[in-house]
């Protein structure tokens, strides 16, 4: 009996039928863009058009050279990194130009510290709010925008607990800044790893705080510098408008954005805030990671709370005490000993 063998051949174009039906249907629902106009050929492509137009709008945003120089002077943006053979040379030339331009920029370089900063109360219900005995400055924003990190950077402390998990702050936390004012950390709005019922409770808690606190001076609304104002941010800003609460926008995580993109984002945010009557002053730009812009925001907060003069007196007192410690005979003797030790080490190395 002859042995019959069969050889199975794998088809080379098994996806041919799929390509001729589904893919052709998908291509028919795309949008063709010509030089003169955009032609919609069918399907639901409104979202793709809006995303493209927003990106083009962002890239086309113009800004002043003074704004860019200020961003570079404060060290807010991400440093320039150029890959390739001549990457280091380009980066060095760019840094040299930046340093030359910084000499022409007039920025406030005053460095002030906040008094003793500590946590003293937390509230999950309006009845748990502490008695309003000092002015209050509140912080709010989308979940994971960096509220607690910014509060720690401003207070030069680690009292505020931080996490990369959205929705970590689940109550209103109160922090005392000496006897000057209180800083208030509110739960984030938007996406969080909690149930919708819990987020609804947070919303009610925030609105209760906004409407009840008599000594609330200002609310700092934090925005991610990479994304700007989103729809959920506008909804919250309209809530503040209804309660007639003064607020100021703060762009966080500026160290993750280039200087040019940060300038564009600043201009766009400033333009969008024009429709809100209770938006006070210009947006602030900070980075909790690099501490850029932190001293300027501290000074603004002290000015609002009426503690600017006290902070300046404290800074002068610390400066005098530091200079006295350096000029003291004991410090001079210790410095001379260190110098002599370094000289002896250098001579021993030379002999070897």
Backbone torsions as a table, in degrees:
resi	resn	phi	psi	omega
1	UNK	NA	131.6	179.9
2	UNK	-77.1	138.3	179.6
3	UNK	-86.4	120.3	180.0
4	UNK	-93.9	130.3	177.2
5	UNK	-117.1	143.6	178.4
6	UNK	-120.5	136.5	179.5
7	UNK	-113.7	120.8	-179.5
8	UNK	-87.5	128.3	178.3
9	UNK	-105.1	126.6	177.3
10	UNK	-76.7	127.7	179.4
11	UNK	-64.1	138.5	-177.1
12	UNK	-80.5	-26.3	-174.0
13	UNK	-125.1	61.1	-179.3
14	UNK	-70.7	-21.7	-177.8
15	UNK	-90.6	8.7	-174.7
16	UNK	-63.3	-43.1	-177.9
17	UNK	-66.9	-41.9	178.0
18	UNK	-60.4	-41.2	-179.1
19	UNK	-64.1	-36.6	-175.1
20	UNK	-77.6	-14.7	-178.5
21	UNK	-113.0	-68.6	-172.4
22	UNK	-66.8	-44.9	-174.6
23	UNK	-69.5	-37.4	177.3
24	UNK	-64.7	-38.4	177.7
25	UNK	-64.9	-38.1	178.8
26	UNK	-66.5	-40.6	179.6
27	UNK	-66.8	-27.2	180.0
28	UNK	-73.4	-15.6	-179.1
29	UNK	-100.7	14.0	179.1
30	UNK	-90.5	174.5	-179.7
31	UNK	-114.0	124.6	176.8
32	UNK	-92.5	129.5	-179.5
33	UNK	-110.5	119.3	177.6
34	UNK	-102.4	176.5	179.7
35	UNK	-67.3	-34.8	-176.1
36	UNK	-87.9	-37.5	-174.0
37	UNK	-156.7	168.6	175.5
38	UNK	-101.3	129.0	-176.5
39	UNK	-115.1	119.9	177.1
40	UNK	-91.2	124.2	-174.9
41	UNK	-102.5	7.5	177.5
42	UNK	129.6	169.4	179.2
43	UNK	80.4	-179.7	-178.3
44	UNK	-102.8	91.6	-178.4
45	UNK	-119.6	22.4	-179.4
46	UNK	-65.8	-38.2	-178.8
47	UNK	-65.8	-40.1	179.1
48	UNK	-66.5	-37.0	178.2
49	UNK	-64.4	-43.1	-178.7
50	UNK	-65.0	-39.1	179.9
51	UNK	-66.6	-39.9	178.3
52	UNK	-64.8	-44.2	-178.1
53	UNK	-66.2	-37.7	178.1
54	UNK	-65.7	-39.5	178.7
55	UNK	-65.8	-43.0	179.0
56	UNK	-66.7	-37.2	178.3
57	UNK	-63.3	-40.5	179.5
58	UNK	-65.5	-44.6	-178.4
59	UNK	-67.9	-27.2	-178.2
60	UNK	-87.4	-3.6	-178.4
61	UNK	-68.8	130.7	179.4
62	UNK	-100.7	154.5	-179.2
63	UNK	-146.4	162.9	-178.4
64	UNK	-82.5	153.5	177.8
65	UNK	-67.9	-28.2	178.9
66	UNK	-66.0	-38.1	177.5
67	UNK	-64.6	-44.1	179.0
68	UNK	-63.5	-40.0	179.0
69	UNK	-65.5	-37.9	178.6
70	UNK	-66.1	-40.6	178.0
71	UNK	-62.3	-42.9	180.0
72	UNK	-70.1	-35.1	-179.4
73	UNK	-66.9	-37.1	179.6
74	UNK	-82.0	-7.6	-179.6
75	UNK	66.4	36.4	-174.5
76	UNK	-77.9	-42.5	-169.4
77	UNK	-85.3	173.5	177.1
78	UNK	-70.2	134.2	-179.7
79	UNK	-65.0	151.1	-178.4
80	UNK	-70.1	129.2	175.1
81	UNK	-127.1	123.0	-178.2
82	UNK	-120.2	123.6	178.9
83	UNK	-91.0	163.7	178.4
84	UNK	113.0	-176.1	-175.3
85	UNK	-64.5	-41.1	-176.2
86	UNK	-105.1	24.7	-177.0
87	UNK	-61.9	-46.6	-178.1
88	UNK	-64.4	-39.0	-179.3
89	UNK	-65.6	-41.7	178.9
90	UNK	-64.2	-43.2	-179.7
91	UNK	-64.1	-39.6	179.3
92	UNK	-66.6	-43.2	178.4
93	UNK	-62.7	-40.2	178.6
94	UNK	-64.1	-42.7	-179.9
95	UNK	-64.2	-37.5	178.7
96	UNK	-63.8	-43.1	178.0
97	UNK	-64.8	-39.2	178.9
98	UNK	-62.8	-44.7	-179.6
99	UNK	-64.2	-35.5	176.7
100	UNK	-66.9	-39.4	179.5
101	UNK	-71.8	-28.4	-178.2
102	UNK	-66.5	-26.9	178.5
103	UNK	-65.2	-24.5	-179.2
104	UNK	-91.2	-8.3	-175.9
105	UNK	-92.4	131.8	178.4
106	UNK	-103.9	103.1	-180.0
107	UNK	-124.3	158.0	-179.8
108	UNK	-80.4	115.7	-177.8
109	UNK	-108.1	16.5	180.0
110	UNK	-69.9	131.1	-177.7
111	UNK	-112.2	111.2	-179.2
112	UNK	-117.6	147.8	178.3
113	UNK	-108.5	152.2	174.6
114	UNK	-87.0	149.9	175.8
115	UNK	-63.4	-172.6	-176.9
116	UNK	-52.7	124.2	-173.5
117	UNK	-114.0	125.3	-178.5
118	UNK	-155.9	155.3	176.8
119	UNK	-81.8	137.8	179.9
120	UNK	-135.3	-11.0	-180.0
121	UNK	-162.5	150.3	173.9
122	UNK	-136.7	142.0	-174.9
123	UNK	-135.2	127.8	173.8
124	UNK	-104.8	-10.8	177.2
125	UNK	-135.5	154.6	179.6
126	UNK	-59.1	-29.4	179.9
127	UNK	-69.3	-15.9	-179.7
128	UNK	-91.2	-0.3	178.8
129	UNK	-62.2	135.4	175.4
130	UNK	-69.7	159.7	179.8
131	UNK	-63.0	133.9	-178.9
132	UNK	-77.7	95.0	-179.7
133	UNK	-108.2	-14.4	179.4
134	UNK	-132.5	157.1	174.6
135	UNK	-59.1	150.3	-176.3
136	UNK	-126.8	140.4	174.0
137	UNK	-121.9	118.7	-172.8
138	UNK	-105.0	152.7	180.0
139	UNK	-124.7	131.0	-179.6
140	UNK	-148.1	158.7	179.3
141	UNK	171.8	-179.0	177.5
142	UNK	-62.6	155.7	177.8
143	UNK	-59.6	136.8	177.7
144	UNK	69.0	27.0	177.7
145	UNK	-88.4	-13.1	176.2
146	UNK	106.0	32.8	-179.0
147	UNK	-66.4	-53.5	-177.0
148	UNK	-64.3	-37.4	178.1
149	UNK	-64.6	-39.2	178.8
150	UNK	-67.7	-40.5	178.4
151	UNK	-62.5	-41.0	176.8
152	UNK	-63.7	-40.5	-179.8
153	UNK	-67.0	-39.4	179.6
154	UNK	-67.9	-41.1	-179.3
155	UNK	-87.0	-1.5	-177.1
156	UNK	50.6	51.6	-174.2
157	UNK	-149.1	175.1	174.3
158	UNK	-123.5	27.8	-177.7
159	UNK	-66.5	-36.6	179.9
160	UNK	-82.0	124.3	-179.1
161	UNK	-75.3	133.1	-177.6
162	UNK	-116.9	158.9	178.1
163	UNK	-161.7	151.9	174.8
164	UNK	-82.2	-7.9	-179.4
165	UNK	-84.3	120.9	179.5
166	UNK	-60.9	137.0	178.8
167	UNK	87.5	22.4	-178.6
168	UNK	-70.1	-41.4	177.2
169	UNK	-79.1	113.0	-174.5
170	UNK	-117.5	16.5	175.5
171	UNK	-152.5	171.1	176.0
172	UNK	-89.5	118.7	-177.8
173	UNK	-104.1	136.6	-178.0
174	UNK	-112.5	130.2	179.4
175	UNK	-123.9	133.3	179.5
176	UNK	-91.2	137.8	174.9
177	UNK	-111.3	82.4	-174.4
178	UNK	58.7	-135.0	174.6
179	UNK	-110.1	22.0	-177.5
180	UNK	-90.7	-56.0	-177.8
181	UNK	-161.5	173.8	177.7
182	UNK	-114.8	143.9	173.2
183	UNK	-105.9	136.0	-172.9
184	UNK	-121.4	124.1	179.2
185	UNK	-104.3	113.2	-177.5
186	UNK	-100.1	155.7	177.5
187	UNK	-60.7	151.3	179.7
188	UNK	-79.6	152.7	175.5
189	UNK	-104.1	161.1	-178.8
190	UNK	98.3	-148.4	-175.1
191	UNK	-67.3	136.7	175.2
192	UNK	-158.8	155.8	-179.6
193	UNK	-83.3	56.5	177.4
194	UNK	-140.0	169.0	179.0
195	UNK	-72.5	158.7	179.6
196	UNK	-63.2	-32.4	178.3
197	UNK	-63.0	-40.1	179.0
198	UNK	-66.4	-40.5	178.2
199	UNK	-65.2	-35.0	176.7
200	UNK	-64.2	-37.7	177.2
201	UNK	-65.4	-40.2	177.2
202	UNK	-60.1	-42.6	-179.3
203	UNK	-62.0	-44.7	177.9
204	UNK	-63.5	-39.3	179.8
205	UNK	-63.8	-44.2	-179.9
206	UNK	-64.4	-45.3	-179.9
207	UNK	-64.8	-34.7	176.3
208	UNK	-65.1	-42.4	179.1
209	UNK	-63.5	-46.1	-177.8
210	UNK	-60.8	-40.8	-174.9
211	UNK	-82.2	-20.5	-173.4
212	UNK	-99.2	-31.2	-171.2
213	UNK	-74.0	119.3	-177.0
214	UNK	-81.7	-30.1	-176.3
215	UNK	-100.0	20.5	177.3
216	UNK	-75.3	111.7	-177.2
217	UNK	-81.4	-43.3	-174.1
218	UNK	-163.1	150.1	173.0
219	UNK	-112.5	126.2	175.3
220	UNK	-92.7	114.8	179.0
221	UNK	-94.7	115.0	-175.1
222	UNK	-90.0	133.4	177.7
223	UNK	-126.2	141.3	174.9
224	UNK	-71.7	124.3	-176.8
225	UNK	-63.4	-18.9	179.6
226	UNK	-78.8	-22.8	-172.7
227	UNK	-119.1	-26.4	179.6
228	UNK	74.2	-151.7	-177.6
229	UNK	-83.9	120.5	175.4
230	UNK	-101.4	176.3	-177.7
231	UNK	-60.7	-41.9	-178.9
232	UNK	-67.6	-30.2	175.2
233	UNK	-66.3	-42.7	179.5
234	UNK	-63.5	-37.9	177.6
235	UNK	-61.8	-41.8	179.5
236	UNK	-69.7	-38.5	178.2
237	UNK	-63.5	-35.5	176.1
238	UNK	-67.2	-33.4	175.1
239	UNK	-63.3	-41.8	176.6
240	UNK	-64.4	-36.1	177.2
241	UNK	-63.6	-41.0	179.9
242	UNK	-63.5	-37.7	179.2
243	UNK	-86.3	-1.2	178.2
244	UNK	56.9	49.7	-179.9
245	UNK	-106.3	131.3	178.0
246	UNK	-72.6	134.6	179.9
247	UNK	-139.8	158.8	178.0
248	UNK	-136.4	135.9	-178.0
249	UNK	-85.9	139.0	176.6
250	UNK	-124.9	122.5	176.7
251	UNK	-87.1	117.8	-178.1
252	UNK	-103.1	170.2	177.8
253	UNK	56.9	39.4	-179.2
254	UNK	-68.3	-20.5	-179.8
255	UNK	-71.2	-8.7	179.1
256	UNK	-95.9	3.2	-176.1
257	UNK	-123.3	145.7	175.3
258	UNK	-70.9	160.9	-176.8
259	UNK	-61.2	-40.2	-178.8
260	UNK	-66.9	-45.6	179.6
261	UNK	-66.7	-34.1	177.7
262	UNK	-67.0	-39.0	176.8
263	UNK	-64.6	-41.1	177.0
264	UNK	-62.5	-45.5	-179.1
265	UNK	-62.3	-39.9	179.7
266	UNK	-60.8	-45.3	-179.7
267	UNK	-64.1	-43.2	-179.8
268	UNK	-64.0	-43.8	179.4
269	UNK	-64.1	-42.8	179.1
270	UNK	-62.4	-36.8	178.3
271	UNK	-68.3	-42.2	-179.0
272	UNK	-69.3	-25.1	-180.0
273	UNK	-78.0	-7.8	-177.8
274	UNK	-63.1	-25.4	-178.3
275	UNK	-80.3	-9.4	-178.3
276	UNK	-101.7	120.7	-175.9
277	UNK	-72.8	-30.3	-175.7
278	UNK	-93.8	11.0	172.4
279	UNK	-79.9	113.5	-175.2
280	UNK	-105.3	147.8	178.3
281	UNK	57.5	-177.9	-179.6
282	UNK	-90.9	158.8	177.7
283	UNK	-61.6	146.6	175.5
284	UNK	-98.5	153.7	178.2
285	UNK	-125.7	126.9	-176.8
286	UNK	-141.3	165.6	171.5
287	UNK	-141.8	113.6	178.5
288	UNK	-69.7	-24.6	-178.0
289	UNK	-72.7	-43.7	-176.9
290	UNK	-105.1	-4.7	-178.1
291	UNK	67.9	14.5	177.6
292	UNK	-71.0	132.7	179.3
293	UNK	80.0	-3.0	-176.8
294	UNK	-69.6	-42.4	-177.8
295	UNK	-65.6	-36.1	177.8
296	UNK	-65.9	-40.2	179.3
297	UNK	-69.7	-37.7	175.6
298	UNK	-58.6	-46.2	-179.1
299	UNK	-62.1	-40.3	178.4
300	UNK	-63.2	-41.7	179.1
301	UNK	-66.0	-42.6	178.3
302	UNK	-63.6	-37.4	178.1
303	UNK	-64.5	-42.3	179.5
304	UNK	-63.4	-41.8	-176.1
305	UNK	-83.9	-2.4	179.4
306	UNK	76.4	24.3	-179.0
307	UNK	-113.5	18.9	-176.4
308	UNK	-67.4	-43.4	-179.0
309	UNK	-65.2	-40.1	179.9
310	UNK	-65.5	-38.7	179.1
311	UNK	-66.8	-37.3	178.8
312	UNK	-68.2	-40.0	177.0
313	UNK	-62.8	-41.8	178.4
314	UNK	-63.0	-40.2	179.5
315	UNK	-66.3	-41.1	178.7
316	UNK	-65.4	-39.8	179.8
317	UNK	-63.9	-41.7	178.6
318	UNK	-65.8	-37.7	-179.5
319	UNK	-65.5	-43.5	179.4
320	UNK	-64.2	-43.3	-179.7
321	UNK	-65.5	-35.7	178.2
322	UNK	-67.7	-42.7	178.7
323	UNK	-64.6	-39.6	178.2
324	UNK	-64.0	-39.1	179.6
325	UNK	-65.8	-36.5	179.4
326	UNK	-71.4	-38.3	-176.9
327	UNK	-85.8	-0.8	-178.6
328	UNK	-68.4	152.2	179.9
329	UNK	-57.8	-36.3	-179.7
330	UNK	-64.9	-41.5	179.8
331	UNK	-67.7	-39.6	179.0
332	UNK	-63.4	-42.0	179.9
333	UNK	-63.1	-41.0	179.3
334	UNK	-65.3	-38.0	178.5
335	UNK	-65.8	-39.9	178.1
336	UNK	-64.6	-38.7	178.1
337	UNK	-63.8	-41.0	178.5
338	UNK	-63.6	-40.5	180.0
339	UNK	-64.4	-43.3	-179.7
340	UNK	-65.7	-38.0	177.3
341	UNK	-63.5	-41.9	178.4
342	UNK	-64.4	-38.3	179.4
343	UNK	-64.5	-42.4	-179.5
344	UNK	-65.0	-37.7	177.6
345	UNK	-63.6	-42.4	-178.5
346	UNK	-66.0	-38.2	179.7
347	UNK	-67.6	-39.3	178.3
348	UNK	-63.0	-40.7	177.4
349	UNK	-64.6	-38.4	-179.9
350	UNK	-65.3	-38.8	179.5
351	UNK	-64.8	-36.5	-179.2
352	UNK	-69.1	NA	NA
